[in-house]
């Protein structure tokens, strides 16, 4: 249960993170495994922001 709470906290922080900062961190990371994690976090944050915009009442599809 504690791990789930910690993961939720982490993901909330990622959602609020600066997208450019995440992308830059991924771009300049030399360790391939860390780079993949940073890219995944960037994608997650971007997806959450897009989801929020798409779900707005005035969004036109």
C-alpha atoms as an extended CHARMM CRD file, in Angstrom:
* protein
*
        61  EXT
         1         1  UNK       CA              0.0000000000        0.0000000000        0.0000000000  PROA      1               0.0000000000
         2         2  UNK       CA              2.8130000000        2.4380000000        0.8240000000  PROA      2               0.0000000000
         3         3  UNK       CA              4.4300000000        1.7770000000       -2.5390000000  PROA      3               0.0000000000
         4         4  UNK       CA              1.1800000000        2.6400000000       -4.2850000000  PROA      4               0.0000000000
         5         5  UNK       CA              0.9190000000        5.9010000000       -2.3550000000  PROA      5               0.0000000000
         6         6  UNK       CA              4.5180000000        6.7790000000       -3.1980000000  PROA      6               0.0000000000
         7         7  UNK       CA              3.9180000000        6.0280000000       -6.8620000000  PROA      7               0.0000000000
         8         8  UNK       CA              0.8320000000        8.2410000000       -6.8510000000  PROA      8               0.0000000000
         9         9  UNK       CA              2.8750000000       11.0680000000       -5.3220000000  PROA      9               0.0000000000
        10        10  UNK       CA              5.6110000000       10.5970000000       -7.8990000000  PROA      10              0.0000000000
        11        11  UNK       CA              3.1670000000       10.6480000000      -10.7950000000  PROA      11              0.0000000000
        12        12  UNK       CA              1.4740000000       13.7920000000       -9.4480000000  PROA      12              0.0000000000
        13        13  UNK       CA              4.8700000000       15.4860000000       -9.3290000000  PROA      13              0.0000000000
        14        14  UNK       CA              5.6050000000       14.3740000000      -12.8760000000  PROA      14              0.0000000000
        15        15  UNK       CA              2.2450000000       15.7190000000      -14.0740000000  PROA      15              0.0000000000
        16        16  UNK       CA              3.1950000000       19.1350000000      -12.7070000000  PROA      16              0.0000000000
        17        17  UNK       CA              6.7820000000       19.0720000000      -13.9520000000  PROA      17              0.0000000000
        18        18  UNK       CA              8.0780000000       21.3920000000      -16.6400000000  PROA      18              0.0000000000
        19        19  UNK       CA              7.8760000000       19.4550000000      -19.9180000000  PROA      19              0.0000000000
        20        20  UNK       CA             10.9300000000       21.1520000000      -21.3940000000  PROA      20              0.0000000000
        21        21  UNK       CA             12.9370000000       20.2790000000      -18.3120000000  PROA      21              0.0000000000
        22        22  UNK       CA             11.9250000000       16.6240000000      -18.6100000000  PROA      22              0.0000000000
        23        23  UNK       CA             12.7430000000       16.5400000000      -22.3210000000  PROA      23              0.0000000000
        24        24  UNK       CA             16.0910000000       18.2390000000      -21.7910000000  PROA      24              0.0000000000
        25        25  UNK       CA             16.9550000000       15.8300000000      -19.0050000000  PROA      25              0.0000000000
        26        26  UNK       CA             16.1640000000       12.9160000000      -21.3090000000  PROA      26              0.0000000000
        27        27  UNK       CA             18.0790000000       14.4380000000      -24.2110000000  PROA      27              0.0000000000
        28        28  UNK       CA             21.2700000000       14.9430000000      -22.2460000000  PROA      28              0.0000000000
        29        29  UNK       CA             21.1500000000       11.7380000000      -20.2040000000  PROA      29              0.0000000000
        30        30  UNK       CA             23.9850000000        9.4090000000      -21.1440000000  PROA      30              0.0000000000
        31        31  UNK       CA             22.7010000000        6.3190000000      -19.3310000000  PROA      31              0.0000000000
        32        32  UNK       CA             20.2800000000        4.6190000000      -21.7390000000  PROA      32              0.0000000000
        33        33  UNK       CA             18.1100000000        3.1360000000      -18.9830000000  PROA      33              0.0000000000
        34        34  UNK       CA             17.6930000000        6.4950000000      -17.2590000000  PROA      34              0.0000000000
        35        35  UNK       CA             17.0220000000        8.1160000000      -20.6220000000  PROA      35              0.0000000000
        36        36  UNK       CA             14.1670000000        5.6780000000      -21.2640000000  PROA      36              0.0000000000
        37        37  UNK       CA             12.6630000000        6.4110000000      -17.8490000000  PROA      37              0.0000000000
        38        38  UNK       CA             12.8710000000       10.1650000000      -18.4070000000  PROA      38              0.0000000000
        39        39  UNK       CA             11.2890000000        9.8020000000      -21.8450000000  PROA      39              0.0000000000
        40        40  UNK       CA              8.4870000000        7.7110000000      -20.3470000000  PROA      40              0.0000000000
        41        41  UNK       CA              7.9080000000       10.3290000000      -17.6430000000  PROA      41              0.0000000000
        42        42  UNK       CA              7.8070000000       13.0570000000      -20.2970000000  PROA      42              0.0000000000
        43        43  UNK       CA              5.2780000000       11.0690000000      -22.3230000000  PROA      43              0.0000000000
        44        44  UNK       CA              3.1570000000       10.4510000000      -19.2300000000  PROA      44              0.0000000000
        45        45  UNK       CA              3.1130000000       14.1490000000      -18.3210000000  PROA      45              0.0000000000
        46        46  UNK       CA              2.2950000000       15.1570000000      -21.8860000000  PROA      46              0.0000000000
        47        47  UNK       CA             -0.5030000000       12.5740000000      -22.1200000000  PROA      47              0.0000000000
        48        48  UNK       CA             -2.0680000000       13.8290000000      -18.8880000000  PROA      48              0.0000000000
        49        49  UNK       CA             -2.0310000000       17.4270000000      -20.1280000000  PROA      49              0.0000000000
        50        50  UNK       CA             -3.5150000000       16.4510000000      -23.4680000000  PROA      50              0.0000000000
        51        51  UNK       CA             -6.1780000000       14.3740000000      -21.7300000000  PROA      51              0.0000000000
        52        52  UNK       CA             -7.1510000000       17.3690000000      -19.6080000000  PROA      52              0.0000000000
        53        53  UNK       CA             -7.5000000000       19.5930000000      -22.6920000000  PROA      53              0.0000000000
        54        54  UNK       CA             -9.4600000000       16.9870000000      -24.6520000000  PROA      54              0.0000000000
        55        55  UNK       CA            -11.8960000000       16.5530000000      -21.7740000000  PROA      55              0.0000000000
        56        56  UNK       CA            -12.6730000000       20.2710000000      -21.6190000000  PROA      56              0.0000000000
        57        57  UNK       CA            -16.2260000000       21.1440000000      -22.5480000000  PROA      57              0.0000000000
        58        58  UNK       CA            -15.2100000000       23.5160000000      -25.3570000000  PROA      58              0.0000000000
        59        59  UNK       CA            -12.7690000000       21.1320000000      -27.0290000000  PROA      59              0.0000000000
        60        60  UNK       CA            -13.7510000000       20.5160000000      -30.6520000000  PROA      60              0.0000000000
        61        61  UNK       CA            -12.9090000000       17.1520000000      -32.1580000000  PROA      61              0.0000000000
